[in-house]
Amino acid sequence: MAGKKALAMIPNRKQLQQLKRLTVANLAMKLLKIFEHHIGAEKAISRAALFRKVFGRGEEPSLADEFR
């Protein structure tokens, strides 16, 4: 019985796509609200500060970042 309940909780492909769209829309709305206050060069926001505001934690440096 418990196995059937666990399998029923796994979203299908269509549900996963809908969840991804919601996540992208939520991120977009959050970014729009943040960027309202950072228009122009004198009010610029750094990549690290933007990451911190969006995700609520600092970013971890990676080798890919160094190559960029």
ZIWO-V91269 format. One record per backbone hydrogen bond with DSSP energy under -0.5 kcal/mol. NH is the residue of the N-H (numbers start at 0). CO is the residue of the C=O. If there is no record, write none. Layout:
nh=NH co=CO
nh=NH co=CO
//
This chain:
nh=4 co=0
nh=5 co=1
nh=6 co=2
nh=7 co=3
nh=8 co=4
nh=9 co=5
nh=9 co=6
nh=15 co=11
nh=16 co=12
nh=17 co=13
nh=18 co=14
nh=19 co=15
nh=20 co=16
nh=21 co=17
nh=22 co=18
nh=23 co=19
nh=24 co=20
nh=25 co=21
nh=26 co=22
nh=27 co=23
nh=28 co=24
nh=29 co=25
nh=30 co=26
nh=31 co=27
nh=32 co=28
nh=33 co=29
nh=34 co=30
nh=35 co=31
nh=36 co=33
nh=37 co=34
nh=39 co=37
nh=42 co=39
nh=43 co=40
nh=49 co=45
nh=50 co=46
nh=51 co=47
nh=52 co=48
nh=53 co=49
nh=54 co=50
nh=55 co=51
nh=60 co=58
nh=65 co=61
nh=66 co=62
nh=67 co=63
//
